[in-house]
């Protein structure tokens, strides 16, 4: 037992040798850097902290623990050659910086296809050969893909709207409106079981344990989920939870179909294909719906539309929300940003707002303003 625990600790330590860990860390920082640069260009203010994406890189750590327990409990043994192939595709997608293809199921399926083609045409590389994956490993890989889709959907549902960044765009009529963009990387350290003999051929000191006559290795492997989506027709707080729900529902369906592969492995291969096609369709349908029709946040003749609320600002303390329209300030009707701030300064000690919420209902909000607060309410407005 003590030897197994020591080997497990070594397996966890090997996690930090995987290049995807450091590439993901770097690119999560770059996402934040370019986002802040765009926000300052469009709104002369930073909406979200520059390290937001990096800070939330491990949002799914609880689910990573759950996946680790499940993968070991149900005996998901995946070949190391597939992990190498998956890693190559995963790193490529991260480097491309276009995370519409960031769902783990794409790289997982391409990893399977790569090994299948290598086996079919007898292609070999140093220390890396293909094999008949449809007979040996497609079932655990498809099940793992379903589980990761479920986690991806939950992360989108919970965090997609929270980190959506406003972006100014031109409408078909030439006016300006707002769309909301979420671009994220999530790192999931998942404990996996791989055949020990394969790894020990190249890494003699890799931790191993035995079950009967078979040798296995426990490794902490970095799965990366990339996500990029925009909403403009629907408010982000409504769009991303609904979209995330669709993704985890797809994950459950893929998991159920993949499990049938224990009886007929070909079914698990079909599950992977269905998962890739369905995930692409979800992205495409969401994109087409959100890029057609009217904008949820655009200039309004009846008042000033709120496009964003800065953290720890008077606006946040008043409970102002994206998509609401400010129609009066201190009893004065406002139709643009200049009129709003002029009305605020009429009574610099007290701010009283009349707002039309997203449901069309009128509500009142008021707040005591301290010195200079009237210059920084913390509102991002549609101009």
C-alpha positions as CSV (number, residue, x, y, z in Angstrom):
1,X,0.0,0.0,0.0
2,X,2.8,2.4,0.9
3,X,4.5,1.7,-2.5
4,X,1.3,2.5,-4.3
5,X,1.0,5.8,-2.5
6,X,4.6,6.7,-3.3
7,X,4.0,5.8,-6.9
8,X,0.8,7.9,-6.9
9,X,2.6,10.9,-5.6
10,X,5.3,10.5,-8.3
11,X,2.5,10.2,-10.9
12,X,1.0,13.5,-9.7
13,X,4.4,15.2,-9.9
14,X,4.8,14.1,-13.6
15,X,1.8,16.4,-14.3
16,X,4.1,19.4,-14.2
17,X,6.3,17.9,-16.9
18,X,3.5,18.1,-19.5
19,X,4.1,21.1,-21.9
20,X,0.3,21.7,-22.2
21,X,0.2,22.9,-18.6
22,X,2.6,25.8,-19.2
23,X,1.2,26.6,-22.7
24,X,-2.3,26.8,-21.2
25,X,-1.0,29.0,-18.3
26,X,0.6,31.4,-20.8
27,X,-2.3,31.6,-23.2
28,X,-4.8,32.2,-20.4
29,X,-2.7,35.3,-19.6
30,X,-2.6,36.3,-23.2
31,X,-6.4,36.0,-23.5
32,X,-6.7,38.5,-20.6
33,X,-4.1,40.8,-22.0
34,X,-5.8,41.1,-25.4
35,X,-9.3,41.4,-23.8
36,X,-8.2,44.3,-21.6
37,X,-6.6,46.0,-24.6
38,X,-9.8,45.7,-26.6
39,X,-11.9,46.9,-23.7
40,X,-9.8,50.0,-23.2
41,X,-10.0,50.8,-26.9
42,X,-13.7,50.4,-27.1
43,X,-14.8,51.8,-23.7
44,X,-11.7,53.7,-22.3
45,X,-11.9,51.4,-19.3
46,X,-11.0,47.9,-18.2
47,X,-14.2,45.9,-17.6
48,X,-12.7,42.8,-16.1
49,X,-9.4,42.4,-14.2
50,X,-6.6,41.4,-16.6
51,X,-5.8,38.2,-14.7
52,X,-9.5,37.0,-14.7
53,X,-8.9,34.2,-17.2
54,X,-5.8,33.0,-15.4
55,X,-7.5,33.2,-12.0
56,X,-10.4,31.0,-13.2
57,X,-8.2,28.5,-15.1
58,X,-8.9,25.8,-12.4
59,X,-12.6,26.5,-12.0
60,X,-13.2,22.8,-12.8
61,X,-10.9,21.4,-10.2
62,X,-13.7,19.8,-8.2
63,X,-15.0,18.1,-11.4
64,X,-11.4,17.0,-12.2
65,X,-11.4,15.2,-8.8
66,X,-14.7,13.6,-9.5
67,X,-13.5,12.5,-13.0
68,X,-10.4,11.0,-11.5
69,X,-12.4,9.0,-9.0
70,X,-14.8,7.8,-11.7
71,X,-12.0,6.9,-14.2
72,X,-10.2,4.7,-11.6
73,X,-13.4,3.3,-10.1
74,X,-14.9,2.1,-13.4
75,X,-11.5,1.0,-14.8
76,X,-11.0,3.4,-17.7
77,X,-7.6,2.3,-19.0
78,X,-6.4,4.5,-21.9
79,X,-3.2,3.8,-24.0
80,X,-0.3,6.2,-23.6
81,X,0.0,6.5,-27.4
82,X,-3.5,8.0,-27.6
83,X,-2.5,10.5,-24.8
84,X,0.5,11.5,-26.9
85,X,-1.7,12.0,-30.0
86,X,-4.4,13.8,-28.1
87,X,-1.8,16.1,-26.5
88,X,-0.5,17.1,-29.9
89,X,-3.9,18.1,-31.2
90,X,-4.9,19.8,-28.0
91,X,-1.7,21.9,-28.0
92,X,-2.3,22.8,-31.6
93,X,-5.8,24.1,-30.9
94,X,-4.5,26.1,-27.9
95,X,-1.8,27.7,-30.1
96,X,-4.3,28.6,-32.8
97,X,-6.0,30.9,-30.3
98,X,-9.4,30.1,-31.8
99,X,-11.3,28.3,-29.1
100,X,-14.5,27.5,-31.0
101,X,-12.6,24.2,-31.5
102,X,-11.5,24.0,-27.9
103,X,-14.0,21.4,-26.8
104,X,-12.0,18.4,-25.6
105,X,-14.0,16.0,-27.7
106,X,-12.5,17.3,-31.0
107,X,-8.9,16.6,-30.0
108,X,-9.9,13.3,-28.4
109,X,-11.6,12.1,-31.6
110,X,-8.7,13.3,-33.7
111,X,-6.4,11.4,-31.5
112,X,-8.3,8.2,-32.2
113,X,-8.4,8.9,-35.9
114,X,-4.6,9.5,-35.9
115,X,-3.8,6.2,-34.3
116,X,-6.3,4.4,-36.6
117,X,-4.7,5.9,-39.7
118,X,-1.2,5.1,-38.5
119,X,-2.2,1.4,-37.9
120,X,-4.1,1.2,-41.2
121,X,-1.1,2.4,-43.3
122,X,1.7,1.1,-41.1
123,X,3.0,4.5,-40.3
124,X,5.5,4.7,-37.4
125,X,7.4,7.4,-35.6
126,X,10.2,7.1,-33.0
127,X,8.7,5.6,-29.9
128,X,5.2,6.1,-31.3
129,X,3.1,3.6,-33.3
130,X,-0.5,3.2,-34.2
131,X,-2.7,0.2,-33.2
132,X,-6.3,-1.0,-33.8
133,X,-7.9,1.4,-31.4
134,X,-11.4,0.3,-32.3
135,X,-10.7,-3.0,-30.6
136,X,-8.4,-1.9,-27.8
137,X,-9.3,1.5,-26.4
138,X,-12.2,3.3,-28.1
139,X,-14.7,2.4,-25.3
140,X,-12.9,4.1,-22.4
141,X,-11.9,7.1,-24.6
142,X,-15.6,7.6,-25.7
143,X,-16.8,7.4,-22.1
144,X,-14.1,9.9,-21.0
145,X,-15.2,12.2,-23.9
146,X,-18.8,12.1,-22.6
147,X,-17.7,12.9,-19.1
148,X,-15.6,15.8,-20.3
149,X,-18.5,17.2,-22.3
150,X,-20.7,17.1,-19.2
151,X,-18.0,19.1,-17.3
152,X,-17.6,21.5,-20.2
153,X,-21.3,22.2,-20.2
154,X,-21.4,22.8,-16.4
155,X,-18.5,25.2,-16.6
156,X,-20.1,27.1,-19.5
157,X,-23.4,27.2,-17.6
158,X,-21.8,28.5,-14.4
159,X,-19.0,30.8,-15.6
160,X,-19.8,31.7,-19.2
161,X,-21.9,34.8,-18.5
162,X,-19.8,35.9,-15.5
163,X,-16.7,36.5,-17.7
164,X,-18.5,37.7,-20.8
165,X,-16.7,40.9,-22.1
166,X,-18.7,43.6,-24.0
167,X,-17.5,44.5,-27.5
168,X,-18.6,47.4,-29.7
169,X,-19.8,46.3,-33.1
170,X,-21.5,48.1,-36.0
171,X,-25.1,47.2,-36.9
172,X,-26.4,46.8,-40.4
173,X,-27.7,50.4,-40.2
174,X,-24.3,51.8,-39.2
175,X,-25.0,52.5,-35.6
176,X,-23.1,50.9,-32.7
177,X,-24.3,48.1,-30.5
178,X,-22.9,45.6,-28.0
179,X,-22.1,41.9,-28.3
180,X,-20.6,39.8,-25.4
181,X,-17.7,37.5,-25.9
182,X,-16.5,34.7,-23.6
183,X,-13.1,33.3,-24.4
184,X,-11.7,30.8,-21.8
185,X,-9.3,28.0,-21.1
186,X,-10.1,25.5,-18.3
187,X,-7.4,23.1,-17.1
188,X,-8.6,19.8,-15.6
189,X,-5.9,17.6,-14.0
190,X,-7.4,14.1,-14.2
191,X,-5.9,11.0,-12.7
192,X,-5.8,8.2,-15.4
193,X,-4.7,4.6,-15.6
194,X,-2.5,3.6,-18.5
195,X,-0.7,0.3,-19.3
196,X,2.6,0.5,-17.5
197,X,4.7,-1.5,-19.9
198,X,4.3,1.1,-22.7
199,X,5.5,4.1,-20.7
200,X,8.3,2.2,-18.9
201,X,9.8,1.4,-22.3
202,X,10.7,5.1,-22.7
203,X,10.6,6.3,-19.1
204,X,12.0,3.6,-16.8
205,X,11.4,5.5,-13.6
206,X,7.7,6.1,-14.3
207,X,5.6,5.0,-11.2
208,X,3.8,1.6,-11.7
209,X,1.7,-0.9,-9.9
210,X,0.5,-4.4,-10.6
211,X,-3.0,-5.9,-10.7
212,X,-2.6,-9.6,-11.1
213,X,-0.3,-10.2,-14.0
214,X,-0.8,-6.8,-15.6
215,X,1.2,-3.6,-14.9
216,X,-0.3,-0.2,-14.9
217,X,0.7,3.4,-14.3
218,X,-1.2,6.2,-12.6
219,X,-0.6,9.6,-14.1
220,X,-2.2,13.0,-13.5
221,X,-3.0,14.2,-17.1
222,X,-3.9,17.8,-18.1
223,X,-7.1,17.9,-20.1
224,X,-7.8,21.3,-21.5
225,X,-11.2,22.7,-22.4
226,X,-11.2,25.8,-24.6
227,X,-14.4,27.8,-25.1
228,X,-15.3,30.8,-27.2
229,X,-18.8,32.1,-28.0
230,X,-20.5,35.4,-28.4
231,X,-24.1,36.6,-27.6
232,X,-25.7,39.7,-29.0
233,X,-29.4,38.8,-29.7
234,X,-29.7,37.4,-26.2
235,X,-28.3,38.8,-22.9
236,X,-25.3,36.9,-21.7
237,X,-27.0,35.9,-18.4
238,X,-29.7,34.1,-20.4
239,X,-27.6,32.8,-23.3
240,X,-24.7,31.1,-21.7
241,X,-26.6,29.1,-19.0
242,X,-28.9,27.8,-21.7
243,X,-26.0,26.9,-24.0
244,X,-24.1,25.2,-21.2
245,X,-27.1,23.1,-20.4
246,X,-27.3,21.9,-24.0
247,X,-23.6,20.9,-23.9
248,X,-23.9,18.8,-20.7
249,X,-27.1,17.2,-22.0
250,X,-25.2,16.2,-25.1
251,X,-22.4,14.8,-22.8
252,X,-24.9,12.6,-21.0
253,X,-26.2,11.3,-24.3
254,X,-22.7,10.5,-25.5
255,X,-21.8,8.8,-22.2
256,X,-24.8,6.5,-22.4
257,X,-24.1,5.6,-26.1
258,X,-20.4,5.1,-25.4
259,X,-21.2,2.7,-22.4
260,X,-23.0,0.4,-24.9
261,X,-19.6,-0.1,-26.4
262,X,-18.7,-2.6,-23.6
263,X,-21.0,-5.0,-25.6
264,X,-20.1,-3.8,-29.1
265,X,-17.0,-1.5,-29.3
266,X,-18.0,-0.1,-32.6
267,X,-20.9,1.7,-30.8
268,X,-18.4,3.7,-28.8
269,X,-16.7,4.8,-32.1
270,X,-20.1,5.9,-33.3
271,X,-20.6,7.8,-30.1
272,X,-17.4,9.8,-30.7
273,X,-18.5,10.7,-34.2
274,X,-22.0,11.7,-33.0
275,X,-20.4,13.8,-30.2
276,X,-18.1,15.7,-32.6
277,X,-20.9,16.4,-35.1
278,X,-23.4,17.4,-32.4
279,X,-21.0,19.7,-30.7
280,X,-20.2,21.4,-33.9
281,X,-23.9,21.8,-34.6
282,X,-24.5,23.3,-31.2
283,X,-21.8,25.9,-31.8
284,X,-23.0,26.7,-35.4
285,X,-26.7,27.0,-34.4
286,X,-25.9,29.2,-31.5
287,X,-23.7,31.4,-33.7
288,X,-26.3,31.8,-36.4
289,X,-29.0,32.6,-33.9
290,X,-27.0,35.2,-32.1
291,X,-25.6,36.9,-35.2
292,X,-29.1,37.4,-36.7
293,X,-31.9,39.7,-35.7
294,X,-31.7,42.6,-33.3
295,X,-29.2,43.4,-30.5
296,X,-30.2,42.9,-26.9
297,X,-28.0,45.9,-25.9
298,X,-28.1,48.8,-28.3
299,X,-28.8,52.6,-28.2
300,X,-32.4,53.4,-27.1
301,X,-34.4,56.6,-27.7
302,X,-36.2,56.2,-24.3
303,X,-33.0,56.4,-22.2
304,X,-29.4,55.2,-21.7
305,X,-28.8,51.5,-22.1
306,X,-26.4,49.8,-19.6
307,X,-23.7,47.7,-21.4
308,X,-21.6,46.9,-18.3
309,X,-21.2,47.4,-14.6
310,X,-17.7,47.7,-13.1
311,X,-16.9,45.7,-9.9
312,X,-17.1,47.4,-6.5
313,X,-18.6,50.6,-8.1
314,X,-21.6,52.7,-7.0
315,X,-23.5,51.2,-10.0
316,X,-22.9,47.7,-8.7
317,X,-23.9,48.8,-5.2
318,X,-27.2,50.1,-6.6
319,X,-27.9,46.8,-8.2
320,X,-27.8,48.0,-11.8
321,X,-27.8,45.3,-14.4
322,X,-26.7,44.9,-18.0
323,X,-29.6,45.4,-20.4
324,X,-31.4,47.9,-18.2
325,X,-32.2,51.3,-19.5
326,X,-31.8,54.5,-17.3
327,X,-34.6,56.9,-18.2
328,X,-34.3,59.5,-15.4
329,X,-31.6,60.7,-13.1
330,X,-32.6,62.9,-10.1
331,X,-35.9,63.6,-11.8
332,X,-34.4,64.6,-15.2
333,X,-35.0,62.6,-18.3
334,X,-31.7,61.4,-20.0
335,X,-31.1,60.1,-23.5
336,X,-27.3,60.0,-23.7
337,X,-24.2,59.7,-21.6
338,X,-23.5,63.4,-21.3
339,X,-27.1,64.1,-20.1
340,X,-26.8,61.3,-17.5
341,X,-23.6,62.7,-15.9
342,X,-24.9,66.2,-16.0
343,X,-28.0,65.1,-14.2
344,X,-26.0,63.2,-11.6
345,X,-24.0,66.3,-10.7
346,X,-27.1,68.3,-10.1
347,X,-27.2,66.6,-6.7
348,X,-23.7,65.3,-6.1
349,X,-24.5,63.9,-2.7
350,X,-27.4,61.7,-3.7
351,X,-28.2,59.8,-6.9
352,X,-31.7,58.7,-7.7
353,X,-32.3,56.6,-10.9
354,X,-35.5,55.5,-12.6
355,X,-34.7,52.4,-14.6
356,X,-36.7,50.2,-17.1
357,X,-35.5,46.6,-16.5
358,X,-35.3,43.9,-19.1
359,X,-38.9,42.9,-18.5
360,X,-40.1,46.4,-19.2
361,X,-40.9,47.2,-15.6
362,X,-40.0,50.6,-14.0
363,X,-37.9,50.4,-10.9
364,X,-36.1,53.0,-8.7
365,X,-32.5,52.9,-7.4
366,X,-30.7,55.4,-5.2
367,X,-27.3,55.7,-3.6
368,X,-25.4,58.2,-1.5
369,X,-22.4,59.4,-3.6
370,X,-19.2,60.3,-2.0
371,X,-16.7,62.9,-3.3
372,X,-15.8,62.2,-7.0
373,X,-18.2,59.2,-7.2
374,X,-20.3,61.1,-9.7
375,X,-17.3,61.0,-12.1
376,X,-17.0,57.2,-11.8
377,X,-20.4,55.6,-11.3
378,X,-18.9,52.4,-12.8
379,X,-21.3,52.2,-15.8
380,X,-20.4,51.1,-19.3
381,X,-23.0,52.7,-21.6
382,X,-24.0,52.2,-25.2
383,X,-23.2,55.5,-26.9
